[in-house]
């Protein structure tokens, strides 16, 4: 039994904390692994349960969007009921939802089970990040801990294609979701032993109206965008999009009037926090949107098996892990803003390489592009996370962790939804213009829907007609990838210029240098002295910092 007690975090973390970090890496690894293996399984589940194009997009991104919509709620809930407790509840739910997803027998059932995965997943990430924030009070150790955690987030992308590819070679498509079950069981067994319990002693009340406004505005906006991009302008998606944006404005205004808001408005008025958040969102947006198409390109256009596709994606996964682990080392010589812009510039080169991919010669350019863009994006994710979490008072670490993870999941989900819809629209337009004569109407409709359906139909058609359909679909899908790559190139270049312009001129002692020299740059209001050589605290370094950063923070409750 655990009992609450007043607790001041140790200045330096010991073996227990570092071992606990390894336990917390499991949720980070599994969240991204679950998305990666789904991308790999898309062609197989398309042939098995025959989802429509819109259903397929919902299957892919309902998970990310529900996580994004519920993370902030889960973060504030963890501050109240205990972050370890919420983490373990989420782990149990994630394991059960994974079983349901694995054995889904229809598109509708798969959408529902993926939604349940999103609800459970929303409890895992902010709990993990806030526990790291509380366990690692020393800025240097915290910077390393977050980089390791982000690297594990990216390792999920590395092992997902390989392990998922092996499973798809020998089992049905749903088997890839069973990967989460033993890991969740392990977390449930060792979590209560290794992880401490933290909670906010003065959490305040959760506003139900804010919860409803946040979730409804997000889902309405996303649905409107997806339908408009995929099916053209229609009355219902336009109404939903406008309504969703309007509710988002109402939500933002309401937060400014609440004494205990779900989102602290003052955070977004601080330049470094806001720019880091936006840079992370855009980096994840372009990365997820492009890789959604790359996984299908390698299988449907190049013709690789699932295992071969996973191996071909390995340079990108290795590049991402290297970029995350090298980011805190680069801070010895460069400020965080320059590390981020240098990495994003490398990602621009990767997207430029991706624009050179053609139907017949795409494998090597794709592998090079994946390595460059993942290596370049990773420092922005690692350093941006550290800067934001370090700025939070420890008692509010769950809520601020939730903001960071909402940015992560919203960037991932919006990248798939928007860029996926754009690429799908290009595919449908191009393939409609090049379909051979004599193709039955029902077959033509299926070919126009998705590349997976097109390849399946081509295999059923006789001789030259099937070959012509397959070639037309391959060329059209490659054109869709080209359009998406150009958009990603432009957006990443604009992000480089924005970060350089807004963060580059800030003085080095602004307290937000991303943990230069290995720190988070602040004691975060917990009263812990900084490590020698680190920057001044947030409270004294930047007079523009919102008042809530300077408020005294009550000690947290901790139980073992």
Secondary structure, DSSP 8 states (H G I E B T S, - for coil): ----EEE---SS--HHHHHHHHHHHHHHHHHHHHHHHHHHHHHHHHHHH---HHHHHHHHHHHHHHHHHHHHHHHHHHHHH-HHHHHHHHHHHHHHHHHHHHT--SHHHHHHHHHHHHHHHHHHHHHHHHHHHHH--SHHHHHHHHHHHHHHHHHHHHHHHHHHHHHHHHS-GGGGGGHHHHHHHHHHHHHHHH--EEE-TT-----HHHHHHHHHHHHHHHHHHHHHHHH---HHHHHHHHHHHHHHHHHHHHHHH-SS-SS-HHHHTSHHHHHHHHHHHHHHHHHHHHHHHHHHIIIIIS---HHHHHHHTHHHHHHHHHHHHHHHHHTTTS-HHHHHHHHHHHHHHHHHHHTT--SSSHHHHHHHHHHHHHHHHHHHHHHHHHHHHHTS-GGGHHHHHHHHHHHHHHHHHHIIIIIHHHHHHHHHHHHHHH--TT--HHHHHHHHH-HHHHHHHHHHS-HHHHHHHHHHHHHHHHHHHHHHHHHHHHHHHHHHHHHHHHHTTS-GGGS-SSSGGGS-SS-TTS-----TT----HHHH-TTS-GGGTS----EEEE-
